[in-house]
């Protein structure tokens, strides 16, 4: 049980056991499943959600959603299904994605974790010293956010010290709340799991830093994803934020499904702000394909037709006072007359 | 020029030279002054703003605002007053205040800096390995934010590699914009100074982590300080944010001067939200006197009478869906029916 063995599928989870672990068997409704204990038979399980794990002696690969044999599936395991004393669960914000954006506390939490769970892209960004130190890594692609988080909770309930990771901060459109909701739904408690949130630098701040000082005053974050918030609510919030002089960070600006939301957002902002209002557009912050541009609000909708704006893009909309100087966005802090320089 | 020598005043700056430096002479309007070069005469200069420095052979101490002899004061130095090629200026967000909340990039930026400039409290929180590595530390108490930032700019214009530090993130009610405004006012450019912002974990996120997951959805930050924003604007923003279902982070909730603002804020929030709405109150996050409480909105104004709420306090106001469970605030991510657990 101490070999390095990785199992991956095109759209499935991979679980890598890097060290000896005393994990227990527990599987979840969403298919994020893992069956493994010292001396157990080799087993591979995959579910509709694409979560796939194997113990150290098994290896398999399949397309998204392919099913393989499962011998011990519990659907929606609850706290009572676990015999062990609970371990611990920490939700760790990694910040901008590259290791140097991580806090020292985040790094320490990952070092302390026996299991690290996360979206494949983020697990891949972790430094080797961290991944090699963990007993197990469990990662799933984008399609499995709920199942991945449930897997982390189950592993913690089974007695392991588990870290679940995400980019940015766990309190910003992220897994902090989801983890607590799942812990609660399983009849466990946050206290019993010693649940902790380790904050990280949110995308708003890491992207703002790249364009200067666009968010210095009162500010708003709004996601254009209508998966969890109805579009009329999003529209109403955009109107209010634009009208009240907040700087605005737009999360999740674009996907094929949400093309209309982005267009609507641009229209609403233009109802309240000058077309020349500076807008920072940061694509793939901290990644190889990072692009940073400062544009005018009037040109934003058109940019939605380009590769610059996709689901990895964060958009920073200046307020009435924001100006561009020397390729930086500057939002003054307030009454200029208050300064004595 | 390699001795450790610290000069301090009750409300003045202190400059500590920890190593040899090739600093040039430059002084600024606000009195953040420093005169020093290898082999120069010992000099001490202090100004109205309380900024006080000395070279390594001088030492002095005075009350706030005491003046001492100045031999070479230039008021409001501009870029043209400096003969050297510009150095560099980096605005570094330290995060929650304790060293483990700092990112690796922040730590690296401070290691690279020859001069580190900041509010005394934050300079004191830096790890020894960083402060001992710098050629010079320059810190002033709270009263000197503009002069301190100008001092950092002047030092950079004089050819030094300078880091100016603040807690949280430089884009959140902080020095990012101020630094750029001052660079511009001096006729210099951000490019020439190789100006960079290193983001940090904002107070909203570090405090949210302490109470669970209160900010998971669309969220707003509002400062109650009317020093730079007129109170009617603040009130209007509070109304809009509360009405639109944003979670709300309140910065600068309280000081003797701003008691009325806090009361007004509580009244406005109660016009739109239930008195039982959960509110997280975090006092002195990451400091020795840290206190964390979850209260109800209806009790918030009364708490303003206690030590819990002062200028080191951050307040996190839940939205209509936020609930308290197991001593944590949880803001669900959206339609509960969207989840399959």
Interface residues (C-beta under 8 A of the other chain):
Chain A: X29 X30 X76 X93 X95 X96 X99 X100 X101 X102 X103 X104 X105 X107 X108 X146 X150 X169 X170 X171 X172 X173 X174 X176 X177 X178 X179 X180 X181 X182 X184 X185 X189 X190 X191 X195 X196 X197 X198 X199 X200 X201 X202 X204 X205 X206 X208 X209 X210 X212 X213 X214 X215 X216 X217 X218 X219 X220 X221 X222 X223 X227 X228 X229 X230 X233 X234 X236 X237 X240 X241 X243 X244 X245 X246 X325 X326 X327 X328 X330 X331 X332 X333 X334 X335 X338 X339 X340 X341
Chain B: X29 X30 X76 X93 X95 X96 X99 X100 X101 X102 X103 X104 X105 X107 X108 X146 X150 X169 X170 X171 X172 X173 X174 X176 X177 X178 X179 X180 X181 X182 X184 X185 X189 X190 X191 X195 X196 X197 X198 X199 X200 X201 X202 X204 X205 X206 X208 X209 X210 X212 X213 X214 X215 X216 X217 X218 X219 X220 X221 X222 X223 X227 X228 X229 X230 X233 X234 X236 X237 X240 X241 X243 X244 X245 X246 X325 X326 X327 X328 X330 X331 X332 X333 X334 X335 X338 X339 X340 X341
